[in-house]
Amino acid sequence: MDEETLRDRAEAWTRRAAEALCLREQAANRLIAEHYAALADLMAARSVPPTDAEEA
């Protein structure tokens, strides 16, 4: 899965959380969205080449 797909899924789960009537479902959907967003952030961080200072 690529970063864009992960971000799209995070956005979709955030919308589901906003639409959910049950508080437990809202919380669960927000948690899923946060995990997708975190995975996307990790992928983005891994794709940035290290600077000269970080390599030393």
N, CA, C and O atoms as CSV, one atom per row, in Angstrom:
chain,resi,resn,atom,element,x,y,z
A,1,MET,N,N,0.849,-1.168,0.000
A,1,MET,CA,C,0.000,0.000,0.000
A,1,MET,C,C,0.901,1.239,0.000
A,1,MET,O,O,1.892,1.297,0.728
A,2,ASP,N,N,0.546,2.223,-0.820
A,2,ASP,CA,C,1.364,3.421,-0.880
A,2,ASP,C,C,0.844,4.494,0.081
A,2,ASP,O,O,-0.226,4.359,0.674
A,3,GLU,N,N,1.631,5.557,0.215
A,3,GLU,CA,C,1.302,6.614,1.176
A,3,GLU,C,C,-0.043,7.270,0.859
A,3,GLU,O,O,-0.833,7.541,1.764
A,4,GLU,N,N,-0.298,7.522,-0.409
A,4,GLU,CA,C,-1.550,8.182,-0.795
A,4,GLU,C,C,-2.763,7.326,-0.429
A,4,GLU,O,O,-3.771,7.847,0.048
A,5,THR,N,N,-2.667,6.029,-0.650
A,5,THR,CA,C,-3.761,5.117,-0.297
A,5,THR,C,C,-3.993,5.116,1.208
A,5,THR,O,O,-5.135,5.133,1.666
A,6,LEU,N,N,-2.913,5.095,1.971
A,6,LEU,CA,C,-3.035,5.129,3.426
A,6,LEU,C,C,-3.708,6.418,3.894
A,6,LEU,O,O,-4.559,6.390,4.783
A,7,ARG,N,N,-3.331,7.535,3.300
A,7,ARG,CA,C,-3.952,8.815,3.673
A,7,ARG,C,C,-5.432,8.841,3.274
A,7,ARG,O,O,-6.264,9.368,4.012
A,8,ASP,N,N,-5.755,8.277,2.115
A,8,ASP,CA,C,-7.159,8.198,1.699
A,8,ASP,C,C,-7.973,7.361,2.676
A,8,ASP,O,O,-9.097,7.719,3.027
A,9,ARG,N,N,-7.408,6.261,3.105
A,9,ARG,CA,C,-8.119,5.403,4.068
A,9,ARG,C,C,-8.286,6.101,5.412
A,9,ARG,O,O,-9.335,5.990,6.048
A,10,ALA,N,N,-7.255,6.819,5.842
A,10,ALA,CA,C,-7.358,7.574,7.099
A,10,ALA,C,C,-8.484,8.597,7.003
A,10,ALA,O,O,-9.261,8.763,7.943
A,11,GLU,N,N,-8.570,9.274,5.873
A,11,GLU,CA,C,-9.631,10.267,5.672
A,11,GLU,C,C,-11.007,9.602,5.667
A,11,GLU,O,O,-11.957,10.126,6.248
A,12,ALA,N,N,-11.108,8.464,5.021
A,12,ALA,CA,C,-12.392,7.748,4.970
A,12,ALA,C,C,-12.831,7.309,6.365
A,12,ALA,O,O,-14.005,7.436,6.712
A,13,TRP,N,N,-11.903,6.797,7.164
A,13,TRP,CA,C,-12.258,6.367,8.516
A,13,TRP,C,C,-12.598,7.554,9.407
A,13,TRP,O,O,-13.426,7.437,10.310
A,14,THR,N,N,-11.962,8.694,9.158
A,14,THR,CA,C,-12.301,9.903,9.906
A,14,THR,C,C,-13.732,10.327,9.585
A,14,THR,O,O,-14.486,10.715,10.477
A,15,ARG,N,N,-14.102,10.250,8.307
A,15,ARG,CA,C,-15.492,10.568,7.931
A,15,ARG,C,C,-16.463,9.592,8.579
A,15,ARG,O,O,-17.512,10.002,9.077
A,16,ARG,N,N,-16.129,8.313,8.580
A,16,ARG,CA,C,-16.998,7.313,9.215
A,16,ARG,C,C,-17.177,7.615,10.702
A,16,ARG,O,O,-18.269,7.467,11.249
A,17,ALA,N,N,-16.101,8.037,11.340
A,17,ALA,CA,C,-16.180,8.372,12.763
A,17,ALA,C,C,-17.133,9.540,12.976
A,17,ALA,O,O,-17.921,9.542,13.922
A,18,ALA,N,N,-17.059,10.529,12.098
A,18,ALA,CA,C,-17.933,11.700,12.228
A,18,ALA,C,C,-19.397,11.338,12.006
A,18,ALA,O,O,-20.288,11.965,12.581
A,19,GLU,N,N,-19.646,10.333,11.179
A,19,GLU,CA,C,-21.013,9.934,10.853
A,19,GLU,C,C,-21.599,8.927,11.843
A,19,GLU,O,O,-22.815,8.737,11.888
A,20,ALA,N,N,-20.752,8.288,12.626
A,20,ALA,CA,C,-21.215,7.234,13.541
A,20,ALA,C,C,-22.041,7.839,14.680
A,20,ALA,O,O,-21.716,8.901,15.212
A,21,LEU,N,N,-23.097,7.148,15.028
A,21,LEU,CA,C,-23.959,7.603,16.117
A,21,LEU,C,C,-23.493,7.073,17.472
A,21,LEU,O,O,-23.658,7.736,18.496
A,22,CYS,N,N,-22.926,5.901,17.471
A,22,CYS,CA,C,-22.471,5.246,18.701
A,22,CYS,C,C,-21.085,5.779,19.082
A,22,CYS,O,O,-20.186,5.841,18.243
A,23,LEU,N,N,-20.921,6.158,20.339
A,23,LEU,CA,C,-19.633,6.690,20.801
A,23,LEU,C,C,-18.504,5.673,20.671
A,23,LEU,O,O,-17.372,6.031,20.346
A,24,ARG,N,N,-18.816,4.409,20.925
A,24,ARG,CA,C,-17.783,3.372,20.803
A,24,ARG,C,C,-17.348,3.215,19.355
A,24,ARG,O,O,-16.163,3.031,19.073
A,25,GLU,N,N,-18.307,3.287,18.437
A,25,GLU,CA,C,-17.982,3.189,17.016
A,25,GLU,C,C,-17.169,4.406,16.565
A,25,GLU,O,O,-16.237,4.267,15.773
A,26,GLN,N,N,-17.515,5.587,17.060
A,26,GLN,CA,C,-16.745,6.791,16.744
A,26,GLN,C,C,-15.301,6.631,17.191
A,26,GLN,O,O,-14.370,6.908,16.434
A,27,ALA,N,N,-15.124,6.185,18.422
A,27,ALA,CA,C,-13.781,6.023,18.968
A,27,ALA,C,C,-12.986,4.977,18.184
A,27,ALA,O,O,-11.808,5.177,17.890
A,28,ALA,N,N,-13.630,3.878,17.853
A,28,ALA,CA,C,-12.956,2.822,17.097
A,28,ALA,C,C,-12.550,3.322,15.708
A,28,ALA,O,O,-11.437,3.061,15.251
A,29,ASN,N,N,-13.444,4.031,15.049
A,29,ASN,CA,C,-13.144,4.547,13.716
A,29,ASN,C,C,-12.027,5.592,13.758
A,29,ASN,O,O,-11.184,5.635,12.863
A,30,ARG,N,N,-12.021,6.427,14.789
A,30,ARG,CA,C,-10.935,7.400,14.932
A,30,ARG,C,C,-9.597,6.694,15.150
A,30,ARG,O,O,-8.572,7.110,14.611
A,31,LEU,N,N,-9.617,5.637,15.936
A,31,LEU,CA,C,-8.391,4.878,16.190
A,31,LEU,C,C,-7.854,4.263,14.892
A,31,LEU,O,O,-6.654,4.313,14.624
A,32,ILE,N,N,-8.742,3.690,14.101
A,32,ILE,CA,C,-8.328,3.120,12.812
A,32,ILE,C,C,-7.748,4.216,11.928
A,32,ILE,O,O,-6.712,4.019,11.294
A,33,ALA,N,N,-8.410,5.373,11.883
A,33,ALA,CA,C,-7.925,6.499,11.073
A,33,ALA,C,C,-6.537,6.933,11.541
A,33,ALA,O,O,-5.660,7.199,10.718
A,34,GLU,N,N,-6.335,7.006,12.846
A,34,GLU,CA,C,-5.035,7.411,13.388
A,34,GLU,C,C,-3.942,6.421,13.000
A,34,GLU,O,O,-2.814,6.821,12.713
A,35,HIS,N,N,-4.270,5.137,12.992
A,35,HIS,CA,C,-3.274,4.133,12.617
A,35,HIS,C,C,-2.899,4.247,11.138
A,35,HIS,O,O,-1.721,4.164,10.790
A,36,TYR,N,N,-3.887,4.434,10.275
A,36,TYR,CA,C,-3.587,4.629,8.856
A,36,TYR,C,C,-2.733,5.877,8.654
A,36,TYR,O,O,-1.783,5.855,7.872
A,37,ALA,N,N,-3.061,6.959,9.347
A,37,ALA,CA,C,-2.293,8.198,9.227
A,37,ALA,C,C,-0.853,7.988,9.721
A,37,ALA,O,O,0.096,8.491,9.120
A,38,ALA,N,N,-0.704,7.250,10.805
A,38,ALA,CA,C,0.637,6.979,11.334
A,38,ALA,C,C,1.457,6.145,10.352
A,38,ALA,O,O,2.648,6.395,10.165
A,39,LEU,N,N,0.829,5.169,9.735
A,39,LEU,CA,C,1.535,4.371,8.731
A,39,LEU,C,C,1.959,5.236,7.545
A,39,LEU,O,O,3.065,5.083,7.024
A,40,ALA,N,N,1.084,6.139,7.122
A,40,ALA,CA,C,1.422,7.048,6.021
A,40,ALA,C,C,2.590,7.947,6.419
A,40,ALA,O,O,3.485,8.198,5.613
A,41,ASP,N,N,2.581,8.427,7.653
A,41,ASP,CA,C,3.683,9.266,8.144
A,41,ASP,C,C,4.999,8.489,8.155
A,41,ASP,O,O,6.047,9.026,7.797
A,42,LEU,N,N,4.937,7.230,8.563
A,42,LEU,CA,C,6.146,6.402,8.565
A,42,LEU,C,C,6.677,6.209,7.155
A,42,LEU,O,O,7.883,6.287,6.924
A,43,MET,N,N,5.773,5.956,6.209
A,43,MET,CA,C,6.204,5.786,4.822
A,43,MET,C,C,6.838,7.075,4.299
A,43,MET,O,O,7.852,7.035,3.602
A,44,ALA,N,N,6.237,8.213,4.637
A,44,ALA,CA,C,6.774,9.499,4.190
A,44,ALA,C,C,8.150,9.739,4.800
A,44,ALA,O,O,9.051,10.233,4.123
A,45,ALA,N,N,8.312,9.399,6.050
A,45,ALA,CA,C,9.598,9.599,6.721
A,45,ALA,C,C,10.678,8.700,6.130
A,45,ALA,O,O,11.838,9.100,6.033
A,46,ARG,N,N,10.307,7.510,5.743
A,46,ARG,CA,C,11.284,6.582,5.171
A,46,ARG,C,C,11.703,6.993,3.768
A,46,ARG,O,O,12.791,6.635,3.316
A,47,SER,N,N,10.851,7.742,3.075
A,47,SER,CA,C,11.159,8.102,1.698
A,47,SER,C,C,12.040,9.349,1.601
A,47,SER,O,O,12.510,9.691,0.516
A,48,VAL,N,N,12.266,10.026,2.722
A,48,VAL,CA,C,13.129,11.209,2.728
A,48,VAL,C,C,14.569,10.744,2.889
A,48,VAL,O,O,14.896,10.070,3.866
A,49,PRO,N,N,15.438,11.099,1.937
A,49,PRO,CA,C,16.837,10.675,2.067
A,49,PRO,C,C,17.505,11.378,3.245
A,49,PRO,O,O,17.211,12.543,3.513
A,50,PRO,N,N,18.395,10.693,3.946
A,50,PRO,CA,C,19.070,11.297,5.092
A,50,PRO,C,C,19.985,12.439,4.647
A,50,PRO,O,O,20.538,12.424,3.547
A,51,THR,N,N,20.126,13.413,5.516
A,51,THR,CA,C,21.045,14.515,5.244
A,51,THR,C,C,22.454,14.087,5.601
A,51,THR,O,O,22.651,13.038,6.215
A,52,ASP,N,N,23.433,14.890,5.221
A,52,ASP,CA,C,24.838,14.574,5.530
A,52,ASP,C,C,25.063,14.465,7.031
A,52,ASP,O,O,25.821,13.607,7.483
A,53,ALA,N,N,24.410,15.329,7.808
A,53,ALA,CA,C,24.570,15.313,9.261
A,53,ALA,C,C,24.010,14.029,9.867
A,53,ALA,O,O,24.567,13.501,10.829
A,54,GLU,N,N,22.915,13.528,9.309
A,54,GLU,CA,C,22.306,12.310,9.847
A,54,GLU,C,C,23.133,11.074,9.507
A,54,GLU,O,O,23.104,10.088,10.243
A,55,GLU,N,N,23.867,11.120,8.404
A,55,GLU,CA,C,24.685,9.974,8.015
A,55,GLU,C,C,25.937,9.843,8.857
A,55,GLU,O,O,26.482,8.746,8.983
A,56,ALA,N,N,26.400,10.926,9.429
A,56,ALA,CA,C,27.661,10.933,10.196
A,56,ALA,C,C,27.550,10.268,11.511
A,56,ALA,O,O,28.529,10.203,12.254
